[in-house]
Structures are given as C-alpha cells and as structure tokens.
C-alpha cells in the first residue's frame, strides 16, 4: 500500500469506481445523480484538498479519505473506496489509527465524527475498528430521498459533559 496526496485524476478514478454501497451513501447526500456526476463533484472538491489522502493498491488508487474541520477541534471523516480496498484495508486502517488520528489528537482535536447510511454495515464495522462509536439512532430523512443515516464519533475522555 502507498499513501499519496490527492490529485483530481486519482479522486475521480476512485469515485467513478467506488463500491456500490459507497455510491448509495454519497449520492444520498449529493446533488449528483449519476456516478459520473458524483465523480466530477468529488474530484473538484477533494482533488487538491489539504486534508485528503489517497491509498493505492499496486498502481491503482483504491481509496480516498479526508478529514474536514467541521468546527474548531472537531473533525468530520469522509471515506470511499473501490473493490480493491480489501487488498490494503489492514495497512490503511493501521495508518489512519496510528498516524492520522494521532496527529489530529496532538493538534487539539477532541472529536472525530462520521455519518453513514443506516444499512451500510461494512462501513459501520470499519468505523468501530477505527475507534468510533455509534452515537445516534437512525436520523430519518437525512438523505435527499429520505434515507436514514447514523452518526459515529470518537470523543476525547477529557471532553466535558455540559457547560
């Protein structure tokens, strides 16, 4: 596995060939309707995004991940992959947990969150492997056609409850 900075071409490649469940999830929260439209949107948005990385399986880009500063010290995750992801899943997961999350926490991030379509069970299992816990019941009507999503998060033990 090789990790690289994003390029429009690499992000477009992965977005165009993303797994069916990933496409269902991302298209539910996008104005794009087709794979081609979604790939164009994702390449434009993340092709040079500073918080984005691309994982490669051999010569092919196989996954795209990004951390978006949603609020001060709160990061929202995004991730999509091709069917080649299982070839690099273990080293990619290790990299995210040991390198990426560690760096984020050292900069003061106290919350890492992600939303996922309610029936995207593979994604849920992977988010839990990364250390995020399911926080919500299904959030009905979250997607453009009424799809339900759930939210996962890792929260620092130092984060207070209440004001």
N, C-alpha and C positions, 0 to 999 in steps of 0.2 A: 504494500500500500504506500502511496505517495500522497502527501497533502500539498496543495498549492493555493496561491491566491486565485481569486476568481477571474475569469475572462468572460466576455459576452458569449463567446462560442461554447465554452465548457458549460456554463449555466444553461444555455439554450439546449445543448445536447442532452443534458440530464433531464431538464424539464420536458422536452419532447418525448423522451423515453421513460419517464417516471412510471413507477408501479401503478397499477390501476387504482388501488386504494388511496395512494398519494394524490393521484389526479382527482379523484372524487372529493377528497378533503380540500385541496387547494382551489379547485374550481367552485366549490361551495361558498368560498369567501372572496371570490374574484368576480369582476365584471366579465372576464373572459369566458367564452362558452366552449371553445374547441382546444385541443392540445396545442395546436399551432399558435392560437391567440395567447394562451397561457404561457407558452414557452417564450414568446416575444415579450410579454409583460415581465416575466421573471428575469430574462436576460437584461432587459433595460434597467430594472430596479436593482438587481444584485450582481450584474456583470463586472462592476468595479466597486462594489460596496465594501468598505473597510472592515466590517465585522463578518465577512463571508469567507468561507473556505470551501475547497473542492477536494474530495477524496477520489483517488484514481485506483482502479483495478487493472493492472497492466497499463496499457496505453490509453484506455478509455476512462473518461470521467464517469464515476459511478454514484456519487452523492454530492449534495450541496447542503451546507449547513450555514446558518447565520445567527448571530446574536444581535438583537436590536435593543438599544437602550430605550425602554418604554417610558420610564420615569427615572428620576435620579436614583442610582444604585439598584435598579430593578431591570433585569434583562429578560426579554421575550425570545424564545427559541423558535427557529424555523428549520425544517429538515425535509428533504425529499431525495429519493434515490431510484436508480434503475434496478432491474432484476439482477444485476451483477453485485449489488450491495452485500449479499451473504459472503462473497469472496473476501471482503475486507471488514466485515461487521465487527469482529473481535478487536483488531488493532484500531479501528476508527472509534469504537466505544472507549477503549483504553485511553486514546489520545484526548477525547472530549472530557472524560472524567479527570484524568491526571494532569493534563496540560491546560486545556482551555478553561475548565471550571476553576482550577486552582488559580490561574492568572486573574480571572474575573473576581474571585473572592478576595485576592490580595489588593485589588483596586477599590475595595469597599462594597462590592455588590453583596447585598444581603437577601436577594430574592431572584431566583431563576424560574421562569414560568413558561408554560406552553399550553395551547389548546389543541384538541384533537377531536375529530368526528367520533361520536359516541360508539360506533361499531368498528372503529379501526383498532382492533385488539392487538395486532402486532406492534403498532406504534405505542400503545399504552404499556405493553410489556417492556419495550425498549426504554421508554421514558422512566419507568420504575427502575430498570437496570442502571440508568444514569443517576439515580438517587432522587428523582422527583416523585412526589406522592399525589394521588388523586385528591383534589380538594372539593370538587363540586358534584352534585347530582347533575343529570343532563340539563344543559342550558338550552331549552327548547327555542326554536326559531332563530338560532344563531346564524345559520347559513342563509344564502339568498333564496333558497326554495324551502325554507323552514327546517333545514337539517339541524339536529341536535348535536352539540359539542360538550365535552367535559374539559375541565381545567386541571392541570397538574402543576406542582411547584416544589421547589426546594427552598426552604426558608432557614436562614441562619438561626442557630439556637440563641444567639444574642439579640434577636429581634423582639422588642417588647410587644406585649398584648395590651391594647388600649392606649390612651393618650399619654 
